[in-house]
Amino acid sequence: MAMDGGSDWTEYTQTWNAQAGEVWPVFSAAFAADSELLYTGDGSGRLTTYTLGGAGEALERQTSFQCAHTPLSRLFALRSNHVLAQSSDTLQLRTAGGRRIFGKTTTPNDPFTAAALNISTYSDVLVCTSAGTASLLDLSRGAVVKRINLESSTVALDLDRAALTSGTAAGYLAVRDPRANFNLVHSASVFSGPVSDIVTTGKFIYACGAKAGAGNAYHMARDNMVRVYDRRNMSACLDAIDCEDSGTPAKLSINGNDLWICHDSGYADARVLDNHDHSSAFIEPELGEYAYASAFCLSPSGSAALVADTDGVLHLWANQESPQLSVCGKDPDLHCSNAQHTWNVRGSGLRIDDEHISLSVVPLPQIKEPLLSRMDNDVLCDVGRPVTFVDPEIIGHLKKIDSVEYAPNPRNYTRNQQAFGPQWRAKWKDGADAFKDDAELTQGRSKFLSVQRHRGEQQLQPPAVASSGILNEGRVSSIDTNASRGSPSVQQQVQQQVGATRFPIDMVSGGKIPKQMQRMRIEYSRFGVEDFDFSLYNSTQWSGLEGNITNSYANSLLQMLFFTAEFRSLVMSHCATDCPATKCLSCQMGLLFRMLQTANGTSCQAVQLLNILADRSEATALALLEDAHGNLADGATYSIVAQRLLRFFLEQANNECAPLSDGLRHKGQQRFVEQIIGFPQETKTICPACRHTQVRTSHAFSVDLDSPQG
């Protein structure tokens, strides 16, 4: 212990970090910024949230979920119960309940080594790899906005608006200017071993680290000094805080006017920032014989401190009888309010204290109208193949060996044969027959154009609906639903619009799904897709896009943009101009839209557009591309990637079609793409000193909608 005398800090509680009956060491921790929550990350890659109980009582675990496959080395608490977690293989933005919002992964050969959050904006995060490269991510957009070469392996970071301070594995401190493309401003050799931690306040940098052992450069010895530098001029060390009596400094944190130094022994004390003298505040948890401190954090309110060790014990200390973790003291949104809890119990039967209810359940507020997701029984139907049927004789003779259950084979079925329950053939006969036999659709004709030409058959033509088509006037023809007794019925009007020879009358009768709308097998001949007669299956003038090529998940987005009449006209007009760009996406979209407009029901291909997309470096940085096997990047989902791709298409069209719109629009008027799809937004920047306000107007092509909270 480094000090004599007493401290107003006392141990509030101790809690074991037990996951599924096994205790894991905790390597990162953070207190929530605006609620009474504590986040911890352990060696198994799980992120756990806690709330305070009574004095001496264990912390109450709220949620726990798998976030990575390697230990979570850093946690950053954001507003609205969001947390940013970094391990060696992933960087993820999650909610306190475990919902994944954003993620970035790396390869095992180039792991993540450090990360820093810009607490001035809470939207920018910088993550570094062992190869010396760094990526600046915008959390609000979920995208990489800049790539930086730091030229050395970085193990500690601190980021704010004024400077990026980094510590390397070789013991160097470097200061870079974010406002000047992160150019190097100052650097200094501080330790002969790796830097352990960095904190900054104003113009000063505080750093702790290790030093190389005498006679062996690969053996690291303890360095008991916390070194202080002026980041405006790092030519010499301003001060060195001696921690010889307390142990090796491991973690640093600044709270108010105090610098907290946590040592590997678990002892943590506060130093006054002005003169670096001891203050009266210190904590000294009792660690196991072979344990050392692995995580340390202070609550935003300054009334609680946490020390976690490698034995998996959380030591929470406080300077009040009833400490408040956050400044506002707001309860987390993981529980119901009293009124909401009463409604849940009486109205829906959901009880938050039921052991069968997940702790991460966030109830929705009471509403009077039915939800859009509500489905009545009369509109529900069975879809797909039924569940595999298992003979009760087999289930009755199961024996469990090493978590696998076995049963004797009664020899009732042949090899690779499956049964789907009693009378399943009768129940699913209509669907099976429609899937196998499409003779009614083809009317005895061959599916392949080459065979039709050999037989002398005439190809079917789609109905002429150009006079009321959506491509010509931007609308579809209407159907009179108030037909009189002597006028044709609604069903007859539908058949007249789409071709009575193709659709039976029960298509609109609410009966079974017609065969024309069921899933069809398309078999190609030796001449490929060009030889397939799509007119047998498509009686309209609308054309589809081929889906058996790489990145064909973009087809639905392209079709949506094609049926946006104003956007279609803009890119087709741009395609007709003399565009100097060789990889212009707007030119390729205009060409594709011209193909879809004139194909008259035959299949089209977006190969050229998707190849141009694959050649764009921005698409690779945003992880919009599939690999050679048709798989997305690790951790990516098609729902998220499709949103990024749509935003990317719109941003590129807005920039590439700018010369066309700039020549026609008035000064101060929006560009055409911004007028069609964009959302205007206004950003105000207020100087805290002189209160000067700077307003910047821009447009966004995406809006994030948050679900209502109870």
PENOR-V193819 format. One record per residue. N is the residue number from 0. SS is DSSP state (H for helix, E for strand, - for the rest). Layout:
BEGIN
N/SS ; N/SS
END
This chain:
BEGIN
0/- ; 1/- ; 2/- ; 3/- ; 4/- ; 5/- ; 6/- ; 7/- ; 8/- ; 9/E ; 10/E ; 11/E ; 12/E ; 13/E ; 14/E ; 15/E ; 16/- ; 17/E ; 18/E ; 19/- ; 20/- ; 21/E ; 22/E ; 23/- ; 24/- ; 25/E ; 26/E ; 27/E ; 28/E ; 29/E ; 30/E ; 31/- ; 32/- ; 33/- ; 34/- ; 35/- ; 36/- ; 37/E ; 38/E ; 39/E ; 40/E ; 41/E ; 42/- ; 43/- ; 44/- ; 45/E ; 46/E ; 47/E ; 48/E ; 49/E ; 50/E ; 51/- ; 52/- ; 53/- ; 54/- ; 55/- ; 56/- ; 57/- ; 58/- ; 59/E ; 60/E ; 61/E ; 62/E ; 63/E ; 64/E ; 65/E ; 66/- ; 67/- ; 68/- ; 69/- ; 70/- ; 71/E ; 72/E ; 73/E ; 74/E ; 75/E ; 76/E ; 77/E ; 78/- ; 79/- ; 80/- ; 81/E ; 82/E ; 83/E ; 84/E ; 85/E ; 86/E ; 87/- ; 88/- ; 89/E ; 90/E ; 91/E ; 92/E ; 93/E ; 94/E ; 95/- ; 96/- ; 97/- ; 98/- ; 99/E ; 100/E ; 101/E ; 102/E ; 103/E ; 104/E ; 105/- ; 106/- ; 107/H ; 108/H ; 109/H ; 110/- ; 111/E ; 112/E ; 113/E ; 114/E ; 115/E ; 116/E ; 117/- ; 118/- ; 119/- ; 120/- ; 121/- ; 122/- ; 123/E ; 124/E ; 125/E ; 126/E ; 127/E ; 128/E ; 129/- ; 130/- ; 131/- ; 132/E ; 133/E ; 134/E ; 135/E ; 136/E ; 137/E ; 138/- ; 139/- ; 140/- ; 141/- ; 142/E ; 143/E ; 144/E ; 145/E ; 146/E ; 147/E ; 148/E ; 149/- ; 150/- ; 151/- ; 152/- ; 153/E ; 154/E ; 155/E ; 156/E ; 157/E ; 158/E ; 159/- ; 160/- ; 161/- ; 162/- ; 163/E ; 164/E ; 165/E ; 166/E ; 167/E ; 168/- ; 169/- ; 170/- ; 171/E ; 172/E ; 173/E ; 174/E ; 175/E ; 176/E ; 177/H ; 178/H ; 179/H ; 180/- ; 181/- ; 182/E ; 183/E ; 184/E ; 185/E ; 186/E ; 187/E ; 188/E ; 189/- ; 190/- ; 191/- ; 192/- ; 193/- ; 194/E ; 195/E ; 196/E ; 197/E ; 198/E ; 199/E ; 200/E ; 201/- ; 202/- ; 203/E ; 204/E ; 205/E ; 206/E ; 207/E ; 208/E ; 209/E ; 210/E ; 211/E ; 212/E ; 213/- ; 214/- ; 215/E ; 216/E ; 217/E ; 218/E ; 219/E ; 220/E ; 221/E ; 222/- ; 223/- ; 224/E ; 225/E ; 226/E ; 227/E ; 228/E ; 229/E ; 230/- ; 231/- ; 232/E ; 233/- ; 234/- ; 235/- ; 236/- ; 237/- ; 238/E ; 239/E ; 240/E ; 241/E ; 242/- ; 243/- ; 244/- ; 245/- ; 246/- ; 247/- ; 248/E ; 249/E ; 250/E ; 251/E ; 252/E ; 253/E ; 254/E ; 255/- ; 256/- ; 257/E ; 258/E ; 259/E ; 260/E ; 261/E ; 262/E ; 263/- ; 264/- ; 265/- ; 266/E ; 267/E ; 268/E ; 269/E ; 270/E ; 271/E ; 272/- ; 273/- ; 274/- ; 275/- ; 276/- ; 277/E ; 278/E ; 279/E ; 280/E ; 281/E ; 282/E ; 283/E ; 284/- ; 285/- ; 286/- ; 287/- ; 288/- ; 289/- ; 290/- ; 291/- ; 292/E ; 293/E ; 294/E ; 295/E ; 296/E ; 297/E ; 298/- ; 299/- ; 300/- ; 301/- ; 302/- ; 303/E ; 304/E ; 305/E ; 306/E ; 307/E ; 308/E ; 309/- ; 310/- ; 311/- ; 312/E ; 313/E ; 314/E ; 315/E ; 316/E ; 317/E ; 318/- ; 319/- ; 320/- ; 321/- ; 322/- ; 323/- ; 324/- ; 325/- ; 326/- ; 327/- ; 328/- ; 329/- ; 330/- ; 331/- ; 332/- ; 333/- ; 334/- ; 335/- ; 336/- ; 337/H ; 338/H ; 339/H ; 340/H ; 341/H ; 342/H ; 343/H ; 344/H ; 345/H ; 346/H ; 347/H ; 348/- ; 349/- ; 350/- ; 351/- ; 352/- ; 353/- ; 354/- ; 355/- ; 356/- ; 357/- ; 358/- ; 359/- ; 360/- ; 361/- ; 362/- ; 363/- ; 364/- ; 365/- ; 366/- ; 367/- ; 368/- ; 369/- ; 370/- ; 371/- ; 372/- ; 373/- ; 374/- ; 375/- ; 376/H ; 377/H ; 378/H ; 379/- ; 380/- ; 381/- ; 382/- ; 383/- ; 384/- ; 385/- ; 386/- ; 387/- ; 388/E ; 389/- ; 390/- ; 391/H ; 392/H ; 393/H ; 394/H ; 395/- ; 396/- ; 397/- ; 398/E ; 399/E ; 400/E ; 401/- ; 402/- ; 403/E ; 404/E ; 405/E ; 406/- ; 407/- ; 408/- ; 409/- ; 410/- ; 411/- ; 412/- ; 413/- ; 414/- ; 415/- ; 416/- ; 417/- ; 418/E ; 419/- ; 420/- ; 421/- ; 422/- ; 423/H ; 424/H ; 425/H ; 426/H ; 427/- ; 428/H ; 429/H ; 430/H ; 431/H ; 432/H ; 433/H ; 434/H ; 435/H ; 436/- ; 437/- ; 438/H ; 439/H ; 440/H ; 441/H ; 442/- ; 443/- ; 444/- ; 445/- ; 446/- ; 447/E ; 448/H ; 449/H ; 450/H ; 451/H ; 452/H ; 453/H ; 454/H ; 455/- ; 456/- ; 457/- ; 458/- ; 459/- ; 460/- ; 461/- ; 462/- ; 463/- ; 464/- ; 465/H ; 466/H ; 467/H ; 468/- ; 469/H ; 470/H ; 471/H ; 472/H ; 473/- ; 474/- ; 475/- ; 476/- ; 477/- ; 478/- ; 479/- ; 480/- ; 481/- ; 482/- ; 483/- ; 484/- ; 485/- ; 486/- ; 487/- ; 488/- ; 489/H ; 490/H ; 491/H ; 492/H ; 493/H ; 494/H ; 495/H ; 496/H ; 497/H ; 498/- ; 499/- ; 500/- ; 501/- ; 502/- ; 503/- ; 504/H ; 505/H ; 506/H ; 507/H ; 508/- ; 509/- ; 510/- ; 511/- ; 512/- ; 513/- ; 514/H ; 515/H ; 516/H ; 517/- ; 518/- ; 519/- ; 520/- ; 521/- ; 522/- ; 523/- ; 524/E ; 525/- ; 526/- ; 527/E ; 528/H ; 529/H ; 530/H ; 531/E ; 532/- ; 533/H ; 534/H ; 535/H ; 536/- ; 537/- ; 538/- ; 539/- ; 540/- ; 541/- ; 542/- ; 543/- ; 544/E ; 545/- ; 546/- ; 547/- ; 548/- ; 549/- ; 550/- ; 551/H ; 552/H ; 553/H ; 554/H ; 555/H ; 556/H ; 557/H ; 558/H ; 559/H ; 560/H ; 561/H ; 562/- ; 563/- ; 564/H ; 565/H ; 566/H ; 567/H ; 568/H ; 569/H ; 570/H ; 571/H ; 572/H ; 573/H ; 574/H ; 575/- ; 576/- ; 577/- ; 578/- ; 579/- ; 580/- ; 581/- ; 582/- ; 583/- ; 584/H ; 585/H ; 586/H ; 587/H ; 588/H ; 589/H ; 590/H ; 591/H ; 592/H ; 593/H ; 594/H ; 595/H ; 596/H ; 597/H ; 598/- ; 599/- ; 600/- ; 601/- ; 602/- ; 603/E ; 604/- ; 605/- ; 606/H ; 607/H ; 608/H ; 609/H ; 610/H ; 611/H ; 612/H ; 613/H ; 614/H ; 615/- ; 616/H ; 617/H ; 618/H ; 619/H ; 620/H ; 621/- ; 622/- ; 623/- ; 624/- ; 625/- ; 626/- ; 627/- ; 628/- ; 629/- ; 630/- ; 631/- ; 632/- ; 633/- ; 634/- ; 635/- ; 636/- ; 637/H ; 638/H ; 639/H ; 640/H ; 641/H ; 642/H ; 643/H ; 644/H ; 645/H ; 646/H ; 647/H ; 648/H ; 649/H ; 650/H ; 651/H ; 652/H ; 653/H ; 654/H ; 655/H ; 656/- ; 657/H ; 658/H ; 659/H ; 660/H ; 661/H ; 662/- ; 663/- ; 664/- ; 665/- ; 666/- ; 667/- ; 668/- ; 669/- ; 670/- ; 671/H ; 672/H ; 673/H ; 674/H ; 675/H ; 676/- ; 677/- ; 678/E ; 679/E ; 680/E ; 681/E ; 682/E ; 683/E ; 684/E ; 685/E ; 686/- ; 687/- ; 688/- ; 689/- ; 690/- ; 691/- ; 692/E ; 693/E ; 694/E ; 695/E ; 696/E ; 697/E ; 698/E ; 699/E ; 700/- ; 701/- ; 702/- ; 703/- ; 704/- ; 705/- ; 706/- ; 707/- ; 708/- ; 709/-
END
